[in-house]
Amino acid sequence: MNLKAEWRRLRDIDWRELDLREAGNWPLSLQVISHLVVGVALFWLVYHFAAAPKLERLAQARAEEKTLLEQYQSKAYQTANLPAMRRQMDTLESRMATLLEMLPTGAEVPSLLDNISDTALANQLTIDFIRLKDPVVKAYYIEQPFDIQVEGDYHRIAAFLSGVAGLPRIVTLHDFTLTPVDDQDTLKLSMLAKTYNHRADAPQEAP
């Protein structure tokens, strides 16, 4: 095909006189261009109305497949480890039951204070006071704080602290302050102690 000749024929065409019924007599270059335009238009129409929706559904199906596969892998892992998970849960429940037994009930708090007083006297300490404070309600338990102030020498105070920590009921010790009194061998211990009561109305997921 002579490009220059075809270009002249295209340039000399009166576009207003073109008739589709005579498309076979159009210049070859114009026929090629027309075929390309029609082909692109047909391709776009087929893609937009036929292929694109199917491609979108395919993408959605692949995303759903990925999600289902992840769920399957997670459930398969849980199923394979179910016996071990049940043993672990039994262990945790046993430990939780043991810990709950170590929490005093509200009625047992006075007895706990008596135990702390007995521990102080057993270590020959002078008790200035053991004073209950207002309880603090938490999400899963009730915190019962109380102030303790005793006097004695360093070793007896250390033995007292060890004895309180070893009580059968859970008691945590906080905010220690040791100050000397008139006798340089005597120290005054001030601290905050806390015990805890389990809330019967705590959320079920707490354990």
Phi and psi restraints in degrees (value plus and minus 20) as a CYANA .aco file:
   2 ASN   PHI    -101.6   -61.6
   2 ASN   PSI      90.5   130.5
   3 LEU   PHI     -84.3   -44.3
   3 LEU   PSI     -60.3   -20.3
   4 LYS   PHI     -84.5   -44.5
   4 LYS   PSI     -61.5   -21.5
   5 ALA   PHI     -86.2   -46.2
   5 ALA   PSI     -62.0   -22.0
   6 GLU   PHI     -84.1   -44.1
   6 GLU   PSI     -58.6   -18.6
   7 TRP   PHI     -83.3   -43.3
   7 TRP   PSI     -60.1   -20.1
   8 ARG   PHI     -85.8   -45.8
   8 ARG   PSI     -60.1   -20.1
   9 ARG   PHI     -83.8   -43.8
   9 ARG   PSI     -60.7   -20.7
  10 LEU   PHI     -84.6   -44.6
  10 LEU   PSI     -59.5   -19.5
  11 ARG   PHI     -88.6   -48.6
  11 ARG   PSI     -52.1   -12.1
  12 ASP   PHI    -108.9   -68.9
  12 ASP   PSI     -22.1    17.9
  13 ILE   PHI     -90.9   -50.9
  13 ILE   PSI     118.1   158.1
  14 ASP   PHI    -113.9   -73.9
  14 ASP   PSI      81.3   121.3
  15 TRP   PHI     -81.8   -41.8
  15 TRP   PSI     -43.3    -3.3
  16 ARG   PHI     -93.4   -53.4
  16 ARG   PSI     -40.8    -0.8
  17 GLU   PHI    -116.0   -76.0
  17 GLU   PSI     -19.2    20.8
  18 LEU   PHI     -87.1   -47.1
  18 LEU   PSI     116.5   156.5
  19 ASP   PHI    -147.0  -107.0
  19 ASP   PSI     105.0   145.0
  20 LEU   PHI     -79.5   -39.5
  20 LEU   PSI     -50.7   -10.7
  21 ARG   PHI     -87.5   -47.5
  21 ARG   PSI     -37.4     2.6
  22 GLU   PHI    -130.8   -90.8
  22 GLU   PSI       6.1    46.1
  23 ALA   PHI     -80.3   -40.3
  23 ALA   PSI     -46.2    -6.2
  24 GLY   PHI     -87.5   -47.5
  24 GLY   PSI     -39.6     0.4
  25 ASN   PHI    -116.6   -76.6
  25 ASN   PSI     -19.5    20.5
  26 TRP   PHI     -86.6   -46.6
  26 TRP   PSI     138.9   178.9
  27 PRO   PHI     -76.5   -36.5
  27 PRO   PSI     125.4   165.4
  28 LEU   PHI     -77.3   -37.3
  28 LEU   PSI     -60.6   -20.6
  29 SER   PHI     -84.0   -44.0
  29 SER   PSI     -57.9   -17.9
  30 LEU   PHI     -87.7   -47.7
  30 LEU   PSI     -57.7   -17.7
  31 GLN   PHI     -82.3   -42.3
  31 GLN   PSI     -62.7   -22.7
  32 VAL   PHI     -82.1   -42.1
  32 VAL   PSI     -65.8   -25.8
  33 ILE   PHI     -81.8   -41.8
  33 ILE   PSI     -61.9   -21.9
  34 SER   PHI     -82.7   -42.7
  34 SER   PSI     -63.4   -23.4
  35 HIS   PHI     -81.7   -41.7
  35 HIS   PSI     -60.7   -20.7
  36 LEU   PHI     -83.5   -43.5
  36 LEU   PSI     -63.6   -23.6
  37 VAL   PHI     -82.7   -42.7
  37 VAL   PSI     -65.3   -25.3
  38 VAL   PHI     -84.2   -44.2
  38 VAL   PSI     -60.8   -20.8
  39 GLY   PHI     -83.4   -43.4
  39 GLY   PSI     -63.3   -23.3
  40 VAL   PHI     -84.1   -44.1
  40 VAL   PSI     -61.6   -21.6
  41 ALA   PHI     -82.8   -42.8
  41 ALA   PSI     -63.8   -23.8
  42 LEU   PHI     -84.3   -44.3
  42 LEU   PSI     -60.7   -20.7
  43 PHE   PHI     -81.5   -41.5
  43 PHE   PSI     -63.7   -23.7
  44 TRP   PHI     -84.1   -44.1
  44 TRP   PSI     -62.5   -22.5
  45 LEU   PHI     -83.6   -43.6
  45 LEU   PSI     -64.4   -24.4
  46 VAL   PHI     -83.9   -43.9
  46 VAL   PSI     -64.0   -24.0
  47 TYR   PHI     -85.1   -45.1
  47 TYR   PSI     -65.4   -25.4
  48 HIS   PHI     -88.6   -48.6
  48 HIS   PSI     -60.5   -20.5
  49 PHE   PHI    -118.2   -78.2
  49 PHE   PSI     -40.6    -0.6
  50 ALA   PHI    -134.0   -94.0
  50 ALA   PSI     -72.5   -32.5
  51 ALA   PHI    -101.0   -61.0
  51 ALA   PSI     -62.7   -22.7
  52 ALA   PHI     -77.9   -37.9
  52 ALA   PSI     -67.6   -27.6
  53 PRO   PHI     -79.6   -39.6
  53 PRO   PSI     -58.3   -18.3
  54 LYS   PHI     -88.5   -48.5
  54 LYS   PSI     -57.6   -17.6
  55 LEU   PHI     -84.9   -44.9
  55 LEU   PSI     -58.8   -18.8
  56 GLU   PHI     -84.2   -44.2
  56 GLU   PSI     -63.5   -23.5
  57 ARG   PHI     -85.3   -45.3
  57 ARG   PSI     -55.0   -15.0
  58 LEU   PHI     -84.5   -44.5
  58 LEU   PSI     -62.7   -22.7
  59 ALA   PHI     -82.9   -42.9
  59 ALA   PSI     -61.4   -21.4
  60 GLN   PHI     -84.4   -44.4
  60 GLN   PSI     -60.5   -20.5
  61 ALA   PHI     -85.1   -45.1
  61 ALA   PSI     -58.9   -18.9
  62 ARG   PHI     -86.2   -46.2
  62 ARG   PSI     -60.4   -20.4
  63 ALA   PHI     -84.0   -44.0
  63 ALA   PSI     -61.9   -21.9
  64 GLU   PHI     -85.3   -45.3
  64 GLU   PSI     -58.9   -18.9
  65 GLU   PHI     -81.9   -41.9
  65 GLU   PSI     -61.7   -21.7
  66 LYS   PHI     -82.9   -42.9
  66 LYS   PSI     -64.0   -24.0
  67 THR   PHI     -82.7   -42.7
  67 THR   PSI     -65.5   -25.5
  68 LEU   PHI     -84.3   -44.3
  68 LEU   PSI     -57.3   -17.3
  69 LEU   PHI     -85.3   -45.3
  69 LEU   PSI     -61.4   -21.4
  70 GLU   PHI     -84.1   -44.1
  70 GLU   PSI     -60.9   -20.9
  71 GLN   PHI     -84.2   -44.2
  71 GLN   PSI     -60.7   -20.7
  72 TYR   PHI     -83.4   -43.4
  72 TYR   PSI     -64.7   -24.7
  73 GLN   PHI     -81.7   -41.7
  73 GLN   PSI     -61.4   -21.4
  74 SER   PHI     -84.3   -44.3
  74 SER   PSI     -64.9   -24.9
  75 LYS   PHI     -89.9   -49.9
  75 LYS   PSI     -54.9   -14.9
  76 ALA   PHI     -84.6   -44.6
  76 ALA   PSI     -60.4   -20.4
  77 TYR   PHI     -84.0   -44.0
  77 TYR   PSI     -63.6   -23.6
  78 GLN   PHI     -84.6   -44.6
  78 GLN   PSI     -60.5   -20.5
  79 THR   PHI     -84.6   -44.6
  79 THR   PSI     -63.0   -23.0
  80 ALA   PHI     -84.9   -44.9
  80 ALA   PSI     -51.7   -11.7
  81 ASN   PHI    -122.1   -82.1
  81 ASN   PSI      -9.2    30.8
  82 LEU   PHI     -79.1   -39.1
  82 LEU   PSI     -65.4   -25.4
  83 PRO   PHI     -79.4   -39.4
  83 PRO   PSI     -63.4   -23.4
  84 ALA   PHI     -86.0   -46.0
  84 ALA   PSI     -58.8   -18.8
  85 MET   PHI     -86.0   -46.0
  85 MET   PSI     -57.4   -17.4
  86 ARG   PHI     -86.4   -46.4
  86 ARG   PSI     -59.9   -19.9
  87 ARG   PHI     -84.0   -44.0
  87 ARG   PSI     -61.1   -21.1
  88 GLN   PHI     -84.2   -44.2
  88 GLN   PSI     -61.7   -21.7
  89 MET   PHI     -83.1   -43.1
  89 MET   PSI     -61.1   -21.1
  90 ASP   PHI     -81.4   -41.4
  90 ASP   PSI     -60.8   -20.8
  91 THR   PHI     -84.1   -44.1
  91 THR   PSI     -63.8   -23.8
  92 LEU   PHI     -84.5   -44.5
  92 LEU   PSI     -61.1   -21.1
  93 GLU   PHI     -85.2   -45.2
  93 GLU   PSI     -57.0   -17.0
  94 SER   PHI     -85.8   -45.8
  94 SER   PSI     -63.1   -23.1
  95 ARG   PHI     -85.0   -45.0
  95 ARG   PSI     -59.4   -19.4
  96 MET   PHI     -82.5   -42.5
  96 MET   PSI     -62.7   -22.7
  97 ALA   PHI     -82.2   -42.2
  97 ALA   PSI     -59.8   -19.8
  98 THR   PHI     -84.3   -44.3
  98 THR   PSI     -63.3   -23.3
  99 LEU   PHI     -85.4   -45.4
  99 LEU   PSI     -60.0   -20.0
 100 LEU   PHI     -83.2   -43.2
 100 LEU   PSI     -54.1   -14.1
 101 GLU   PHI     -87.0   -47.0
 101 GLU   PSI     -44.7    -4.7
 102 MET   PHI    -104.3   -64.3
 102 MET   PSI     -27.7    12.3
 103 LEU   PHI    -109.2   -69.2
 103 LEU   PSI     106.5   146.5
 104 PRO   PHI     -92.7   -52.7
 104 PRO   PSI     128.4   168.4
 105 THR   PHI     -98.6   -58.6
 105 THR   PSI     149.1   189.1
 106 GLY   PHI     -77.3   -37.3
 106 GLY   PSI     -55.9   -15.9
 107 ALA   PHI     -92.0   -52.0
 107 ALA   PSI     -40.5    -0.5
 108 GLU   PHI    -110.4   -70.4
 108 GLU   PSI     -28.4    11.6
 109 VAL   PHI     -80.3   -40.3
 109 VAL   PSI     -66.0   -26.0
 110 PRO   PHI     -77.7   -37.7
 110 PRO   PSI     -58.8   -18.8
 111 SER   PHI     -84.8   -44.8
 111 SER   PSI     -56.6   -16.6
 112 LEU   PHI     -83.9   -43.9
 112 LEU   PSI     -61.3   -21.3
 113 LEU   PHI     -83.0   -43.0
 113 LEU   PSI     -57.6   -17.6
 114 ASP   PHI     -83.2   -43.2
 114 ASP   PSI     -59.9   -19.9
 115 ASN   PHI     -82.4   -42.4
 115 ASN   PSI     -59.8   -19.8
 116 ILE   PHI     -86.4   -46.4
 116 ILE   PSI     -61.5   -21.5
 117 SER   PHI     -81.9   -41.9
 117 SER   PSI     -63.0   -23.0
 118 ASP   PHI     -82.6   -42.6
 118 ASP   PSI     -58.9   -18.9
 119 THR   PHI     -84.0   -44.0
 119 THR   PSI     -60.7   -20.7
 120 ALA   PHI     -84.2   -44.2
 120 ALA   PSI     -65.7   -25.7
 121 LEU   PHI     -86.2   -46.2
 121 LEU   PSI     -56.2   -16.2
 122 ALA   PHI     -83.2   -43.2
 122 ALA   PSI     -47.0    -7.0
 123 ASN   PHI    -119.3   -79.3
 123 ASN   PSI      -3.1    36.9
 124 GLN   PHI      37.5    77.5
 124 GLN   PSI      22.5    62.5
 125 LEU   PHI    -119.1   -79.1
 125 LEU   PSI     131.1   171.1
 126 THR   PHI    -109.8   -69.8
 126 THR   PSI     106.4   146.4
 127 ILE   PHI    -113.5   -73.5
 127 ILE   PSI      95.0   135.0
 128 ASP   PHI     -96.8   -56.8
 128 ASP   PSI     -68.8   -28.8
 129 PHE   PHI    -188.7  -148.7
 129 PHE   PSI     134.7   174.7
 130 ILE   PHI    -151.7  -111.7
 130 ILE   PSI      87.7   127.7
 131 ARG   PHI    -143.9  -103.9
 131 ARG   PSI     102.0   142.0
 132 LEU   PHI     -89.0   -49.0
 132 LEU   PSI     125.2   165.2
 133 LYS   PHI    -133.9   -93.9
 133 LYS   PSI     153.2   193.2
 134 ASP   PHI     -85.4   -45.4
 134 ASP   PSI     117.5   157.5
 135 PRO   PHI     -87.1   -47.1
 135 PRO   PSI     133.7   173.7
 136 VAL   PHI    -139.3   -99.3
 136 VAL   PSI     100.2   140.2
 137 VAL   PHI    -105.4   -65.4
 137 VAL   PSI     103.4   143.4
 138 LYS   PHI    -127.8   -87.8
 138 LYS   PSI    -199.0  -159.0
 139 ALA   PHI     -83.6   -43.6
 139 ALA   PSI     -61.2   -21.2
 140 TYR   PHI    -140.0  -100.0
 140 TYR   PSI     -22.2    17.8
 141 TYR   PHI    -176.6  -136.6
 141 TYR   PSI     149.7   189.7
 142 ILE   PHI    -132.8   -92.8
 142 ILE   PSI     104.1   144.1
 143 GLU   PHI    -110.2   -70.2
 143 GLU   PSI     105.1   145.1
 144 GLN   PHI    -133.5   -93.5
 144 GLN   PSI      79.0   119.0
 145 PRO   PHI    -108.1   -68.1
 145 PRO   PSI     135.9   175.9
 146 PHE   PHI    -174.5  -134.5
 146 PHE   PSI     127.0   167.0
 147 ASP   PHI    -110.0   -70.0
 147 ASP   PSI     121.4   161.4
 148 ILE   PHI    -148.1  -108.1
 148 ILE   PSI     115.3   155.3
 149 GLN   PHI    -160.0  -120.0
 149 GLN   PSI     101.0   141.0
 150 VAL   PHI    -154.7  -114.7
 150 VAL   PSI     145.2   185.2
 151 GLU   PHI    -152.1  -112.1
 151 GLU   PSI     124.5   164.5
 152 GLY   PHI     149.3   189.3
 152 GLY   PSI    -196.5  -156.5
 153 ASP   PHI    -101.0   -61.0
 153 ASP   PSI     150.9   190.9
 154 TYR   PHI     -79.3   -39.3
 154 TYR   PSI     -66.5   -26.5
 155 HIS   PHI     -88.6   -48.6
 155 HIS   PSI     -56.8   -16.8
 156 ARG   PHI     -91.0   -51.0
 156 ARG   PSI     -55.7   -15.7
 157 ILE   PHI     -85.3   -45.3
 157 ILE   PSI     -61.0   -21.0
 158 ALA   PHI     -82.8   -42.8
 158 ALA   PSI     -61.4   -21.4
 159 ALA   PHI     -85.8   -45.8
 159 ALA   PSI     -56.7   -16.7
 160 PHE   PHI     -82.7   -42.7
 160 PHE   PSI     -65.8   -25.8
 161 LEU   PHI     -81.6   -41.6
 161 LEU   PSI     -61.5   -21.5
 162 SER   PHI     -84.0   -44.0
 162 SER   PSI     -58.9   -18.9
 163 GLY   PHI     -87.1   -47.1
 163 GLY   PSI     -60.0   -20.0
 164 VAL   PHI     -85.3   -45.3
 164 VAL   PSI     -62.0   -22.0
 165 ALA   PHI     -84.5   -44.5
 165 ALA   PSI     -45.5    -5.5
 166 GLY   PHI    -113.6   -73.6
 166 GLY   PSI     -12.3    27.7
 167 LEU   PHI     -84.0   -44.0
 167 LEU   PSI     131.3   171.3
 168 PRO   PHI     -85.5   -45.5
 168 PRO   PSI     -42.3    -2.3
 169 ARG   PHI    -116.7   -76.7
 169 ARG   PSI     126.2   166.2
 170 ILE   PHI     -89.3   -49.3
 170 ILE   PSI     104.1   144.1
 171 VAL   PHI    -155.3  -115.3
 171 VAL   PSI     105.2   145.2
 172 THR   PHI    -126.8   -86.8
 172 THR   PSI     126.1   166.1
 173 LEU   PHI    -134.8   -94.8
 173 LEU   PSI     116.9   156.9
 174 HIS   PHI    -162.1  -122.1
 174 HIS   PSI     140.7   180.7
 175 ASP   PHI      32.6    72.6
 175 ASP   PSI      36.8    76.8
 176 PHE   PHI     -90.9   -50.9
 176 PHE   PSI     120.0   160.0
 177 THR   PHI    -158.7  -118.7
 177 THR   PSI     101.6   141.6
 178 LEU   PHI    -133.2   -93.2
 178 LEU   PSI     103.7   143.7
 179 THR   PHI    -152.5  -112.5
 179 THR   PSI     120.5   160.5
 180 PRO   PHI     -93.3   -53.3
 180 PRO   PSI     128.3   168.3
 181 VAL   PHI    -124.0   -84.0
 181 VAL   PSI    -188.9  -148.9
 182 ASP   PHI     -75.1   -35.1
 182 ASP   PSI     -64.4   -24.4
 183 ASP   PHI     -99.6   -59.6
 183 ASP   PSI     101.5   141.5
 184 GLN   PHI     -85.0   -45.0
 184 GLN   PSI     -39.8     0.2
 185 ASP   PHI    -104.8   -64.8
 185 ASP   PSI     -27.3    12.7
 186 THR   PHI    -125.9   -85.9
 186 THR   PSI     114.5   154.5
 187 LEU   PHI    -140.0  -100.0
 187 LEU   PSI     131.6   171.6
 188 LYS   PHI    -128.8   -88.8
 188 LYS   PSI     102.0   142.0
 189 LEU   PHI    -122.7   -82.7
 189 LEU   PSI     103.2   143.2
 190 SER   PHI    -139.5   -99.5
 190 SER   PSI     113.5   153.5
 191 MET   PHI    -177.2  -137.2
 191 MET   PSI     144.2   184.2
 192 LEU   PHI    -126.0   -86.0
 192 LEU   PSI     106.7   146.7
 193 ALA   PHI    -133.4   -93.4
 193 ALA   PSI     132.4   172.4
 194 LYS   PHI    -157.9  -117.9
 194 LYS   PSI     118.3   158.3
 195 THR   PHI    -142.8  -102.8
 195 THR   PSI     154.8   194.8
 196 TYR   PHI    -160.4  -120.4
 196 TYR   PSI     120.4   160.4
 197 ASN   PHI    -133.5   -93.5
 197 ASN   PSI     114.7   154.7
 198 HIS   PHI     -93.1   -53.1
 198 HIS   PSI     116.0   156.0
 199 ARG   PHI    -104.7   -64.7
 199 ARG   PSI     101.7   141.7
 200 ALA   PHI     -87.3   -47.3
 200 ALA   PSI     -45.1    -5.1
 201 ASP   PHI    -117.0   -77.0
 201 ASP   PSI      -0.7    39.3
 202 ALA   PHI     -86.2   -46.2
 202 ALA   PSI     132.9   172.9
 203 PRO   PHI     -76.6   -36.6
 203 PRO   PSI     126.4   166.4
 204 GLN   PHI     -84.8   -44.8
 204 GLN   PSI     -45.3    -5.3
 205 GLU   PHI     -98.5   -58.5
 205 GLU   PSI     -22.1    17.9
 206 ALA   PHI     -75.1   -35.1
 206 ALA   PSI     -67.5   -27.5
